[in-house]
Amino acid sequence: MFELTGARPVGRSLSPAADETLLLYSDGVAEARDGNGDFHPLREDLAAALREDPGLTEPRRLVAHVRSAAALHAGGRLADDTTVLAVRRASTR
């Protein structure tokens, strides 16, 4: 892909805090559209879901929620490929 754009990747280092969860997802999740063509409101959905259930930061639960919320928004079927990955730094206790 770099040959097509001439762009080079930019590396970034992250140092998550203990018990912090990092969520990575592909454009198929963020660009899931409903019947009106509106994109899935991922940030708003996650904010509301986490207010209701802070335990949703557990990686398996978070991935399941993101995938099901995107599919629900899109009428039960995602038209694009999706990738959702959540990782959590272990507690230092």
C-alpha positions as CSV (number, residue, x, y, z in Angstrom):
1,M,0.0,0.0,0.0
2,F,2.9,2.4,0.7
3,E,3.8,2.3,-3.0
4,L,0.4,3.6,-3.9
5,T,0.4,6.6,-1.6
6,G,4.1,7.3,-0.9
7,A,3.2,7.6,2.7
8,R,5.2,5.9,5.4
9,P,3.8,4.6,8.6
10,V,4.2,6.6,11.7
11,G,5.1,4.7,14.9
12,R,3.6,5.6,18.2
13,S,4.4,4.2,21.6
14,L,1.7,3.8,24.2
15,S,2.1,3.3,27.9
16,P,-1.3,2.3,29.2
17,A,-1.9,2.5,32.9
18,A,-2.6,-0.7,34.9
19,D,-6.1,-1.9,34.3
20,E,-6.5,0.4,31.3
21,T,-8.1,-1.1,28.2
22,L,-7.1,-0.1,24.6
23,L,-9.7,-0.6,21.9
24,L,-8.7,-1.0,18.2
25,Y,-11.2,-1.3,15.4
26,S,-11.3,-1.2,11.7
27,D,-13.3,1.2,9.5
28,G,-16.0,-1.5,9.0
29,V,-17.1,-0.9,12.6
30,A,-17.0,2.9,12.6
31,E,-18.6,3.2,9.1
32,A,-21.4,0.7,9.7
33,R,-24.5,2.4,8.3
34,D,-28.2,2.2,9.3
35,G,-31.1,2.2,6.8
36,N,-30.8,6.0,6.5
37,G,-27.1,5.8,5.7
38,D,-26.1,7.2,9.0
39,F,-22.8,6.0,10.5
40,H,-22.7,4.0,13.7
41,P,-22.2,6.5,16.6
42,L,-19.5,4.4,18.2
43,R,-18.1,7.0,20.6
44,E,-21.6,7.9,21.9
45,D,-22.6,4.3,22.2
46,L,-19.5,3.4,24.1
47,A,-19.8,6.3,26.5
48,A,-23.4,5.4,27.3
49,A,-22.6,1.7,27.7
50,L,-19.6,2.4,30.0
51,R,-21.6,4.7,32.2
52,E,-24.2,1.9,32.6
53,D,-21.6,-0.8,33.1
54,P,-18.0,0.1,33.9
55,G,-17.1,-3.6,33.8
56,L,-17.5,-3.4,30.0
57,T,-13.8,-2.5,29.9
58,E,-13.0,-6.2,30.2
59,P,-11.6,-7.0,26.7
60,R,-13.9,-9.9,25.7
61,R,-17.0,-8.1,26.8
62,L,-15.9,-4.8,25.1
63,V,-15.2,-6.6,21.8
64,A,-18.6,-8.4,22.0
65,H,-20.4,-5.1,22.7
66,V,-18.7,-3.2,19.9
67,R,-19.5,-5.9,17.3
68,S,-23.1,-6.4,18.4
69,A,-23.8,-2.6,18.6
70,A,-22.4,-2.0,15.1
71,A,-24.4,-4.9,13.7
72,L,-27.6,-3.8,15.5
73,H,-27.1,-0.3,14.1
74,A,-26.7,-1.7,10.6
75,G,-29.9,-3.7,10.8
76,G,-28.3,-7.0,11.9
77,R,-25.7,-7.4,9.2
78,L,-22.4,-5.6,8.6
79,A,-21.7,-5.0,5.0
80,D,-18.0,-4.4,5.4
81,D,-15.3,-6.5,7.0
82,T,-14.7,-5.7,10.7
83,T,-11.9,-6.1,13.1
84,V,-12.2,-5.4,16.8
85,L,-9.4,-5.9,19.3
86,A,-9.3,-4.9,22.9
87,V,-6.2,-5.4,25.2
88,R,-5.8,-4.6,28.8
89,R,-2.7,-4.0,30.8
90,A,-2.7,-6.2,33.9
91,S,-3.0,-4.8,37.3
92,T,0.3,-4.3,39.2
93,R,-1.2,-5.6,42.4
